Amino acid sequence: MIIFLYGQDTYRSRQKLNEIIENYKKAHKSGVNLKIFGGNNFDFDEIQNEIKQASIISGKKLLLLKDAFSNAGFKEKFLKNSKSFINSKDLIVFYEEKEITKTNSLFKLLKKSAKSQEFEPLDGQSLKNWIKKEFDDKKAKTEAGVTEKLISFIGSDSWRLSNEIRKLASFAKNKIIQIKDVDLLVKPKIETDVFKTIDAIAEKNKKQALELLHKHLSKGDSPLYLLSMINFQFRNLILIKNLVEKDYTSEKIQKSTKLHPYVVRKSLWQIRKFSSPELKKIYQRIFKVDMDIKRGRIEPELALDLLITAI
């Protein structure tokens, strides 16, 4: 029997793979018949011999083939000798984390002959249900709105969602997780990317700053929202710069501003790259660009480009 796991959502595909391995180990305590092939350890003849050889210990084998699509030699031989795999009583798992071309001959064969499962990024109610299950698995309870807040901050990145859910569950310590806990502990994805843009501006790397902005625009992010995030961060920089000049510690800055610790840490690094007059001048430019957009004097995307090139 062949199982084929693939798709963009590698966290969930890895979950499924681990589930298969754990179930196999429960049924076959010794684990001697679990064989993993991948990377440099990907010899077709050795894999085929494992299929042909009867197990020393009763029970079927589990052969895990990782990233087989990247191995041209294996793929060619497998296509010529696929029947011995398809008809095998052993469990053979093809596990792919890399992007696969669906016109690929190996892909077509596995889709036809294997029990396949594609893991696309979740959205809508499916994503909410998955997040709820992750919280349930950690015996963590949440108040209404926590799931929606997490999605607004992170999107459908299941790897990061799982890490943040684990962090929130640990922080709550059997108490109900609240929206304010998400605000405290989780930093929004777009906010993180805007920090990268500010870093590029601070390093006078306008090309990189423009590339980062256009990456968001190409994905459909609103120019006005991007501008508001830039405005928000430069306002923070001015505020924190003033407090540093008054000899405030990072702890005192965080307490005084009530900003996320991550925002304070990043800002403390960034203010070293700007003088106070520079920050105020940039902030005035942002304000003018915002007014020009709202009054219809300039297109938002062009305004963002001009702002970055002028800083």
Secondary structure, DSSP 8 states (H G I E B T S, - for coil): -EEEEESS-HHHHHHHHHHHHHHHHHH-TT-TTEEEEBTTB--HHHHHHHHHS--SSSS--EEEEESGGG-HHHHHHHHHSHHHHHT-SSEEEEE--S---TT-HHHHHHHHHSEEEE-----HHHHHHHHHHHHHHTT--B-TTHHHHHHHHHTT-HHHHHHHHHHHHHHHTTS-B-HHHHHHH---HHHHHHHHHHHHHHTT-HHHHHHHHHHHHHTT--HHHHHHHHHHHHHHHHHHHHHHHTT--HHHHHHHH---HHHHHHHHHHGGGS-HHHHHHHHHHHHHHHHHHHTTSS-HHHHHHHHHHH-
